[in-house]
Amino acid sequence: MAVNSNEDKVFRISNRLCEFSHNGAYLAIAFQTNLLIKDTKTLDTCQSYVFTDVIQYIEWSSNSEYILCANTKKAIIQVYSIHYPDWKCRLTEGSAGLQGVTWSPDSKYIITTADFNIQISMWNLEEHTVSYIQNLKTSAFDKVHFSPSGDRLAVIVTEEGKDQVEIYKTDSWKISRKLLCDRLCSIDGIRWSPNNELLCIWCSSPAEPKLIVYSTVWEKPVVVFSPLDTAQPSELTYNYGKELKGIEKVEWTPSGQFLAVIGFNEVVVLLNYITWKPLSQLYLDPVIRECNYLTKVYKECVDPKKICNKRLASCEERTLREVHERPICIEIGRKDSNDNFSVAKFQLFEFSACGQYLALKHDLYPTTLWIWDISTDYLDYLLLESPVTAIKWNPIHPRLLVFSECIRVYEWTRQGVRSVPLIKNMSAIDAHWHPAGKKALLYSYNKAMIYDIA
């Protein structure tokens, strides 16, 4: 991987605000009250806008025709048109406040969430009307989820102390289905399948964790999965013993062939979408043992080419090298002495675009990244000196960027791991890949740079 050292590829930004458009034609950069739109091929400025206040959030519409800016503290949203720079649209949430904002998948609506999850507002940019969804469950983290096709929205609501899922048609925002889910003592999350036909609904309660997969085609549940169920398997219920404890969250593989159920005991189980039986599992063992010859371990260490006769090495002088000794004990992180209530969870959990690889990090092991090949069941371990803070998969190829509390950035591929070269005095905390996967935007809090894959 090579980086052009041209200073024209370095930009000043505010609060990590930079993003490629969905069609890859434009790059948006926000600095204080200014928003610049650049051509990704020439990096020339196409449009520039001045927001009414400090920009705190930006987001492209899915058709790349519009971009919104928001100041959540003052509950102000401004929408700009790329092809018609004189056109503007301003939204103000008012006394309800503004907790979050996003585009609808069809780019016709802006969805805002009021403070304390009081309500969701759907603003129609063409007809200048607004619709509302109320009674959201405030304690659920995954309470709102669009179907991949964008024609339906599933929402967790609470009415008279009971949780339920409401499914809305996004063209009219009318309820098409209301799922009561009596088999669940509570509803803590929802996930659409990639083919839009299945909706996962789960309860994370340690006393009664349970997952229901609801079919919108058959309009009924197709499976109920419970880690605690020790009864004989029935038509809809399967038991997976004691390996999986609880349900932290659920994620589909990009192909929809597997459903990953994440437990609270560092265990991930993959369910087959045909039989709905556990097909494979991963346990984050704190000891790397010599039980799989395909397992590779990359450990951050001093690069002998850059340092000699020094007792201490800076982060710039470190690199990842494959180590072969076994066993290796993975470093366990220290819990904040002031935090007596939080439960250690999977902090990072992302499938590659091809769905073959899963990269994950757990709170218990902050400096370790697991990369699981689910087709061969082998693992790559990245053991860093500093905690892993972010990962970003290439949208086309199985290529992963890994960031930590350090100025070093690493790139993992099936062939190995290498360091990503950065310009002088540049640090990076995350990245945005170009949709074509041939370049990426590395950024810190106040600076961003573009690099091209050689």
Protein Blocks (a to p, Z undefined) as FASTA:
>chain_A
ZZdfbfklpccdeehiacddfkopaccddehjaccdddfklopafbdcddfbdcfbdcdd
fklpaccdddfknopacdddfklmmbccdddebjnopfbdcddfklpaccdddehhlbcc
dddfklopacddehiafkbmblbccdfklpaccddddeehiacdddddfklopafbdcfk
lmbgbdfbdcddfklpaccdddfbfklgcdddddfklopafbdcdfklcbdcdfkbcceh
jmbgcjfbdcddfklpaccdddfeopacdddfklopafbdcdddfbdcdfbfkbccdddd
ddfklgghiabdcfklgccdddfbdcdddddddddfklmkbccddfbdcddfkomaccdd
dfklmmbccdddfknopacddddfbdcfbdcddfkbccdddddddfbdcdddfkbccddd
ddehiacfbdcddfklpaccdddfkbccddddZZ
